[in-house]
Amino acid sequence: MSDHFLRRATGAALPFLIWAAHFGFCYIVAAAQCTPGGWRPAGPNPWLLGAVTLAALAACAWIGIAAHKRLQASSRKEFTDYVAGVGAVLSIIAIVWTGIPVLLVRGCA
């Protein structure tokens, strides 16, 4: 496989990888902080999860804006730029969908 192909494919899939990392991080931290004898039994730290959520949103927004600028600047439209742009929008929705419930939970049940 060509290194160019792998770089373009990874760039197109990057928003989904960011969402998957955010999803995993949020739920692992929430589970670890709510286990009996965990390192913070009062519940998930909303500041930590909020900061990670904002960082993931910013990264996906940056990827989407960069893909949009590449599509506007080039006369040759690349499919990977469309995928990265649409993926960024879908990932932003998924990150918000994942982040809001985790941030709203107070304490462990």
N, C-alpha and C positions, 0 to 999 in steps of 0.2 A: 504494500500500500504506500501511497505517496504521503510524505510528511505534510504537504500542502492540503491534501484531502482531510487528514486527521485534524489539522489546525482549524479548517473551516467547519468540519462536523462538530468539533468540540465547542467552537464559538456559537454555533447554532443551538447546541444543547445546553449551553452554560446557564441560561435562566432556569431551566428545569433542574439542573444540578444544584443551583443555589437554593431553590425551593425545597428540594429533598434534604439538603443539609440543614436548612432552617427547621423543617418539620422534625427531623430526627433529633436535633439539638433541643428543641423546645420540649418535646415529650420525654426525652431521656432526663433532662434536668428536672422537669416537673415530677417524674417518677422517682428520681433519686432523692429529691428534697421532701417527698411525702412518704418515703418508706419508714417504718419504725426503726429508730436508731439512725436515721439519715442525718446528713450534715446540716439540715435546716428543717426541723419538723413543723415549723409554723406555716409552711406552704411555699410555693414557688416564689422566687425573688422577682417581683415585677420589673425592677429596674434593669436587671440582667437580661431578662427576656425581652423587655422593651427595646433595649439597646441593640440586641441581636436582630430583632424584627426590623428596626429602622435601618440597620446596616444592610440587611438583605433586600429591603425595599429600594434603598439607594442604589445598590449594585444592579438590580434588575432594571430600574429606571435608566441608569446610565447605559446599560446594554441596549435597551430599546431606543433611546435617543441616538446612540451611535449608529445603530442599524438604519434608523430613519434618515439620518444625515447621509449615510453611504448610498441609500436608495435615491435620494434627491440629487446627489452630486454626480452620480454615474449615469451614463446613457445605457450601459449594459446592466440590467437588473439581475442580481444574483438571488437564486432561490433561498440560499442560506441566510441572506439578509431578511427576507420575508419571514422565514422560520424564527430567526432571532427576535424580530420585532413582535410577532404574534406570541411567541413563547414568553417574552418579557411581560406582555400584558396579562397573559394567563397566569404567569408566576406571581405577579403582583397581586392578582385576585386571590390566588391560593395562599400566599403568605399572609395577607390580611385575614383570610378565612381561618387560617391556623392560629394566627397571633392573637386575635381578639378574645377567643374563649380562654386561652392560656393566661392572658393578662387580666381577665376579669375574675378568675378564680381566686378566692381569698381563703387561705387555710386548706387543710386536707380533710377530706370526708372519711 
